[in-house]
Amino acid sequence: MQQMPLLAIEVLSPEQGIEEILAKFDAYFALGVKSCWLVEPAVDVLHVYPQPDQHSTFDMNDIDIVDEIMDIRLPIQKIFW
């Protein structure tokens, strides 16, 4: 790629471990990605990482997913319906 995306979204599959995805996030941030999302569909949870060592967790008890770095506010129902 000549230019990295600003946002990376990874969906955890049953065969993957979270540590594997977090290692990818480290690489993404090193390459210039501004924000990373980790979606856990089995438990209806989404984590927003604005930095490798910092994240916010959203679940069905939340109304919106908020990514301040990307200026995104999205109803969680749009992800988990």
Long-range contacts (C-beta under 8 A, 24 or more apart in sequence): 4-28, 4-31, 4-32, 4-33, 5-33, 6-33, 6-34, 6-35, 6-70, 7-33, 7-34, 7-35, 7-36, 7-37, 7-67, 7-70, 7-72, 8-33, 8-35, 8-36, 8-37, 9-36, 9-37, 9-39, 10-36, 10-37, 10-38, 10-39, 11-39, 11-41, 12-38, 12-39, 12-40, 12-41, 12-42, 14-42, 22-52, 25-49, 25-52, 26-52, 34-69, 34-70, 35-67, 35-69, 35-70, 37-67, 39-79, 41-80, 44-80, 46-76, 46-79, 46-80
